[in-house]
Amino acid sequence: MYYKFIVIISIIQFAREDGSPLPKSTLYNTFKAALEHISIDPLPIHSTRHTHAVMLLEAGWSMKAIQERLGHESMQTTADIYAHISENFEQKSMDKFDDFMKSREK
């Protein structure tokens, strides 16, 4: 069976070839089967949303851009959920810069 997805204003809608929406159960069952296939314990499908947001942070996206991508009503919602991750990246960046500066002193 052929499936495609359509990106509309940062919202992914999974659809059949004719454009009609897939039932939620199809996506859930496919995700569950994929996890079983690679021997990973079951995860809620919503966890992929969080993984995506973290990957955007790792790629250097701004919190505002991530808020818009995820469709949160306010940036504060996004910041409340992901600020601790952003702080970790900031600390790692500062550590890398500090190491760089120390290497230049030698």
Residue frames as qw, qx, qy, qz and C-alpha x, y, z in Angstrom:
[[0.000, 0.889, 0.458, 0.000, 0.00, 0.00, 0.00],
 [0.425, 0.374, 0.010, 0.825, 1.28, 3.47, -0.88],
 [0.300, -0.836, -0.378, 0.263, 1.24, 6.30, 1.66],
 [0.403, 0.475, -0.013, 0.782, 2.39, 9.86, 1.35],
 [0.304, -0.664, -0.443, 0.520, 2.57, 12.79, 3.69],
 [0.216, 0.755, 0.250, 0.567, 1.78, 16.40, 3.01],
 [0.392, -0.307, -0.350, 0.794, 3.43, 19.25, 4.92],
 [0.023, -0.758, -0.395, -0.519, 1.03, 22.14, 5.37],
 [0.194, -0.805, 0.172, -0.534, 2.19, 25.08, 7.48],
 [0.054, 0.472, -0.783, 0.401, 4.53, 22.84, 9.52],
 [0.717, -0.082, 0.504, -0.473, 1.75, 20.34, 10.23],
 [0.105, 0.230, -0.908, -0.335, 2.26, 16.87, 8.85],
 [0.765, 0.132, 0.252, -0.578, -0.86, 15.16, 7.66],
 [0.234, -0.179, 0.926, 0.236, -0.52, 11.52, 6.70],
 [0.651, 0.387, 0.069, -0.649, -2.71, 10.61, 3.78],
 [0.764, 0.188, 0.606, 0.119, -3.56, 7.84, 1.38],
 [0.390, 0.035, 0.540, 0.745, -2.60, 8.09, -2.26],
 [0.057, 0.664, 0.599, 0.444, -6.00, 9.63, -3.03],
 [0.042, 0.459, -0.151, 0.874, -5.40, 12.34, -0.39],
 [0.667, -0.584, -0.255, -0.385, -7.86, 11.03, 2.16],
 [0.216, -0.686, 0.572, -0.394, -6.51, 11.00, 5.73],
 [0.540, 0.069, -0.830, 0.117, -5.15, 7.85, 7.30],
 [0.683, -0.650, -0.249, -0.221, -6.86, 6.70, 10.48],
 [0.250, -0.788, 0.493, -0.273, -4.80, 7.35, 13.64],
 [0.884, -0.244, 0.391, -0.079, -4.66, 3.60, 14.19],
 [0.846, 0.489, -0.021, 0.212, -2.70, 3.12, 10.94],
 [0.223, 0.785, -0.397, 0.421, 0.05, 5.48, 12.05],
 [0.582, -0.575, 0.468, -0.335, 0.04, 4.00, 15.56],
 [0.964, 0.000, 0.263, -0.026, 0.23, 0.42, 14.29],
 [0.714, 0.612, -0.159, 0.301, 2.99, 1.27, 11.81],
 [0.043, -0.778, 0.459, -0.428, 5.01, 3.04, 14.53],
 [0.766, -0.405, 0.428, -0.256, 4.51, 0.11, 16.92],
 [0.960, 0.233, 0.119, 0.096, 5.59, -2.40, 14.26],
 [0.483, 0.740, -0.300, 0.360, 8.68, -0.33, 13.40],
 [0.321, -0.698, 0.514, -0.381, 9.73, -0.26, 17.07],
 [0.907, -0.165, 0.363, -0.133, 9.21, -3.99, 17.39],
 [0.844, 0.510, -0.062, 0.154, 11.21, -4.57, 14.21],
 [0.389, 0.654, -0.425, 0.490, 14.24, -2.76, 15.66],
 [0.676, -0.274, -0.612, 0.306, 13.74, -4.28, 19.14],
 [0.033, 0.262, -0.298, 0.917, 12.89, -1.05, 20.96],
 [0.015, -0.402, -0.803, 0.441, 10.45, -1.05, 23.85],
 [0.085, 0.740, 0.590, 0.311, 7.09, 0.54, 23.08],
 [0.194, -0.187, -0.150, 0.951, 7.06, 4.35, 23.13],
 [0.301, 0.737, 0.476, -0.375, 4.18, 6.77, 22.86],
 [0.559, 0.531, 0.378, 0.512, 4.06, 8.14, 19.34],
 [0.073, -0.988, -0.095, -0.096, 4.00, 11.64, 20.83],
 [0.655, -0.573, 0.243, 0.430, 7.63, 11.05, 21.87],
 [0.622, 0.313, 0.384, 0.607, 8.61, 11.58, 18.23],
 [0.051, 0.925, 0.205, 0.316, 7.39, 15.18, 18.57],
 [0.501, -0.839, 0.171, 0.130, 9.74, 15.75, 21.50],
 [0.755, -0.131, 0.394, 0.507, 12.60, 14.07, 19.66],
 [0.443, 0.656, 0.341, 0.507, 11.99, 16.34, 16.69],
 [0.165, -0.972, -0.044, -0.164, 12.02, 19.45, 18.91],
 [0.660, -0.623, 0.294, 0.301, 15.28, 18.39, 20.55],
 [0.701, 0.169, 0.419, 0.552, 16.85, 17.75, 17.15],
 [0.228, 0.861, 0.229, 0.392, 15.80, 21.24, 16.06],
 [0.415, -0.898, 0.137, 0.043, 17.50, 22.67, 19.16],
 [0.756, -0.296, 0.398, 0.427, 20.63, 20.67, 18.38],
 [0.563, 0.469, 0.411, 0.542, 20.55, 22.07, 14.86],
 [0.282, -0.116, -0.082, 0.949, 20.54, 25.59, 16.29],
 [0.124, -0.622, -0.551, -0.542, 16.92, 26.58, 15.71],
 [0.106, -0.279, 0.334, -0.894, 15.60, 29.41, 17.85],
 [0.132, 0.264, 0.841, -0.453, 12.95, 28.75, 20.46],
 [0.425, 0.460, 0.110, -0.772, 10.58, 31.02, 18.47],
 [0.449, 0.331, -0.654, -0.511, 11.05, 28.95, 15.30],
 [0.158, -0.031, -0.981, 0.108, 10.45, 25.73, 17.24],
 [0.273, 0.339, 0.577, -0.691, 7.32, 27.22, 18.83],
 [0.520, 0.438, -0.176, -0.712, 5.94, 28.00, 15.39],
 [0.359, 0.258, -0.855, -0.271, 6.95, 24.59, 14.03],
 [0.092, -0.136, -0.948, 0.272, 5.23, 22.73, 16.89],
 [0.267, -0.534, -0.539, -0.594, 2.19, 24.97, 16.79],
 [0.351, -0.443, -0.603, 0.563, 2.37, 26.08, 20.42],
 [0.015, 0.906, 0.398, 0.143, 0.20, 29.10, 21.07],
 [0.134, -0.969, 0.197, -0.059, 3.00, 30.94, 22.83],
 [0.542, 0.540, -0.568, 0.302, 6.77, 30.74, 22.93],
 [0.365, -0.522, 0.565, -0.525, 6.49, 30.48, 26.72],
 [0.943, -0.045, 0.176, -0.279, 4.89, 27.04, 26.36],
 [0.836, 0.437, -0.274, 0.189, 7.79, 25.87, 24.20],
 [0.167, 0.647, -0.536, 0.516, 10.35, 27.41, 26.55],
 [0.652, -0.433, 0.406, -0.472, 8.72, 25.80, 29.59],
 [0.987, 0.065, 0.105, -0.098, 9.02, 22.38, 27.97],
 [0.864, 0.357, -0.049, 0.351, 12.43, 22.68, 26.29],
 [0.031, -0.939, 0.254, -0.228, 14.35, 25.39, 28.18],
 [0.705, -0.557, 0.436, 0.052, 16.34, 22.86, 30.23],
 [0.848, 0.235, 0.340, 0.332, 17.55, 21.24, 27.01],
 [0.372, 0.857, 0.015, 0.355, 18.47, 24.62, 25.55],
 [0.368, -0.864, 0.323, -0.117, 20.43, 25.45, 28.72],
 [0.853, -0.234, 0.415, 0.215, 22.36, 22.18, 28.37],
 [0.703, 0.530, 0.227, 0.417, 23.34, 23.07, 24.80],
 [0.048, 0.950, -0.110, 0.287, 24.33, 26.54, 25.91],
 [0.617, -0.684, 0.387, 0.029, 26.57, 25.10, 28.63],
 [0.857, 0.061, 0.389, 0.331, 28.17, 22.67, 26.19],
 [0.491, 0.770, 0.116, 0.392, 28.80, 25.53, 23.76],
 [0.213, -0.926, 0.249, -0.188, 30.41, 27.61, 26.49],
 [0.791, -0.421, 0.417, 0.153, 32.56, 24.64, 27.53],
 [0.790, 0.369, 0.297, 0.389, 33.71, 24.15, 23.94],
 [0.239, 0.901, -0.032, 0.361, 34.56, 27.83, 23.62],
 [0.503, -0.798, 0.325, -0.066, 36.44, 27.74, 26.92],
 [0.862, -0.127, 0.402, 0.282, 38.44, 24.71, 25.73],
 [0.615, 0.652, 0.187, 0.403, 39.19, 26.50, 22.47],
 [0.032, -0.948, 0.160, -0.274, 40.41, 29.61, 24.26],
 [0.686, -0.607, 0.396, 0.066, 42.61, 27.55, 26.60],
 [0.857, 0.161, 0.342, 0.350, 44.14, 25.74, 23.61],
 [0.409, 0.828, 0.059, 0.378, 45.04, 29.12, 22.08],
 [0.373, -0.895, 0.230, -0.083, 46.95, 30.13, 25.23],
 [0.865, -0.287, 0.326, 0.250, 49.53, 27.38, 24.76]]
